[in-house]
Amino acid sequence: MRSFRKKNYNKLKKEGRDPSEFDLETARNEVFRFGIKGLSAQDKKTARRDLAIRLGAIPKKPRGKNIKQHIEEVRERKKQEKLEEDSRREMGIKTKTKSSFKTKAKKKGLNEVRGMDYQLGTYRNGVQFLSKDDLKRIKSGK
């Protein structure tokens, strides 16, 4: 017996399970490991990496793209979307345009007074200073 099988055998005995009992999970892992042996060197490497990820390893982060390549890809994607949209229009399928989206009007705040801001002027050292524009707003509001 190999050492990992001995460890597994002893571990199962401590848990109270019968070591000769068939365990589907361990059988699946053994079959996968056996299958890796027949692969080429590059495929072995990727299979081992996939196995490690499946067992809980953190996958390697994807490499960053060159900004020029990324911009080109975005342009190509936009061209494709525009061509698809044009073909849909020719077929008679309605598509949403940017102008069809309505902007929602802002709701008035609870403390807002006749379109004015919540606070008039500025405060410095406990004194409120009002500008000429603020005074005009107050007078025109009444």
C-alpha positions as CSV (number, residue, x, y, z in Angstrom):
1,M,0.0,0.0,0.0
2,R,1.1,3.5,-0.6
3,S,1.6,5.9,2.3
4,F,-1.5,8.0,1.4
5,R,-3.6,4.9,1.3
6,K,-2.3,3.8,4.7
7,K,-3.2,7.3,6.1
8,N,-6.6,7.1,4.5
9,Y,-7.1,3.6,5.9
10,N,-6.1,4.6,9.4
11,K,-8.3,7.8,9.2
12,L,-11.3,5.8,8.1
13,K,-10.8,3.3,11.0
14,K,-10.7,6.2,13.5
15,E,-13.9,7.6,12.0
16,G,-15.6,4.3,12.4
17,R,-16.2,3.6,8.7
18,D,-15.2,0.4,7.0
19,P,-12.0,1.0,4.9
20,S,-13.0,-1.7,2.4
21,E,-16.2,0.2,1.6
22,F,-16.3,1.9,-1.8
23,D,-16.0,5.7,-1.7
24,L,-17.1,7.4,-4.9
25,E,-15.3,10.6,-4.2
26,T,-11.9,9.0,-3.7
27,A,-12.5,6.7,-6.7
28,R,-13.2,9.8,-8.9
29,N,-10.0,11.5,-7.7
30,E,-7.9,8.4,-8.4
31,V,-9.4,8.0,-11.9
32,F,-8.6,11.6,-12.6
33,R,-5.0,11.3,-11.4
34,F,-4.6,8.1,-13.4
35,G,-5.9,9.9,-16.5
36,I,-3.4,12.7,-16.1
37,K,-0.5,10.2,-16.5
38,G,-1.4,9.5,-20.2
39,L,-1.4,13.2,-21.2
40,S,1.3,15.2,-22.9
41,A,3.5,17.5,-20.7
42,Q,1.6,20.6,-21.5
43,D,-1.8,18.9,-20.9
44,K,-0.5,17.4,-17.6
45,K,0.3,20.9,-16.4
46,T,-3.1,22.3,-17.2
47,A,-4.8,19.2,-15.8
48,R,-2.9,19.5,-12.5
49,R,-3.8,23.2,-12.4
50,D,-7.5,22.5,-12.9
51,L,-7.3,19.8,-10.2
52,A,-5.8,22.2,-7.8
53,I,-8.4,24.8,-8.5
54,R,-11.1,22.2,-8.1
55,L,-9.7,21.2,-4.7
56,G,-9.8,24.8,-3.5
57,A,-6.7,26.6,-4.9
58,I,-7.0,30.2,-6.0
59,P,-6.8,30.5,-9.8
60,K,-4.2,32.6,-11.4
61,K,-5.3,36.1,-12.3
62,P,-5.6,36.9,-16.0
63,R,-2.8,39.0,-17.5
64,G,-3.6,42.6,-18.2
65,K,-4.2,43.8,-21.8
66,N,-2.4,46.4,-23.7
67,I,-4.6,49.5,-23.7
68,K,-4.4,50.0,-27.5
69,Q,-5.6,46.4,-28.0
70,H,-8.4,46.9,-25.6
71,I,-9.5,50.1,-27.3
72,E,-9.5,48.3,-30.7
73,E,-11.6,45.4,-29.2
74,V,-14.1,47.9,-27.8
75,R,-14.4,49.7,-31.2
76,E,-14.9,46.4,-33.0
77,R,-17.6,45.3,-30.5
78,K,-19.4,48.6,-30.9
79,K,-19.3,48.2,-34.7
80,Q,-20.7,44.7,-34.5
81,E,-23.5,46.0,-32.2
82,K,-24.3,48.8,-34.6
83,L,-24.5,46.4,-37.5
84,E,-26.8,44.1,-35.6
85,E,-29.0,47.0,-34.6
86,D,-29.2,48.2,-38.3
87,S,-30.1,44.7,-39.5
88,R,-32.8,44.5,-36.8
89,R,-34.3,47.8,-38.0
90,E,-34.3,46.6,-41.6
91,M,-36.1,43.5,-40.6
92,G,-38.7,45.6,-38.8
93,I,-37.9,44.8,-35.2
94,K,-38.3,47.8,-33.0
95,T,-35.2,48.7,-30.9
96,K,-34.9,51.2,-28.1
97,T,-33.0,54.4,-28.9
98,K,-31.3,56.7,-26.5
99,S,-34.0,59.4,-27.0
100,S,-36.7,56.9,-25.9
101,F,-35.3,56.7,-22.4
102,K,-37.1,59.4,-20.3
103,T,-35.2,61.2,-17.6
104,K,-37.0,61.3,-14.3
105,A,-37.7,64.7,-12.7
106,K,-36.0,65.3,-9.5
107,K,-38.3,65.1,-6.4
108,K,-38.5,68.1,-4.1
109,G,-36.8,67.6,-0.8
110,L,-38.9,67.8,2.4
111,N,-37.1,70.9,3.6
112,E,-36.8,72.7,0.2
113,V,-38.5,76.1,0.0
114,R,-39.7,77.3,-3.5
115,G,-36.8,75.8,-5.5
116,M,-34.1,77.3,-3.2
117,D,-31.2,75.4,-1.7
118,Y,-31.4,74.1,1.8
119,Q,-29.0,76.7,3.0
120,L,-28.7,80.3,1.9
121,G,-25.3,82.0,1.9
122,T,-22.3,80.9,3.9
123,Y,-21.5,80.7,7.5
124,R,-18.3,82.1,9.0
125,N,-17.7,82.3,12.7
126,G,-21.4,81.8,13.5
127,V,-22.5,84.6,11.2
128,Q,-24.5,84.0,8.0
129,F,-23.4,86.0,5.0
130,L,-25.9,86.4,2.1
131,S,-24.9,87.4,-1.4
132,K,-26.9,89.7,-3.6
133,D,-28.2,86.7,-5.6
134,D,-29.4,85.1,-2.4
135,L,-31.3,88.3,-1.4
136,K,-32.9,88.4,-4.9
137,R,-34.1,84.8,-4.5
138,I,-35.6,85.6,-1.2
139,K,-37.4,88.7,-2.4
140,S,-38.7,87.1,-5.6
141,G,-39.9,84.0,-3.7
142,K,-42.3,86.0,-1.5
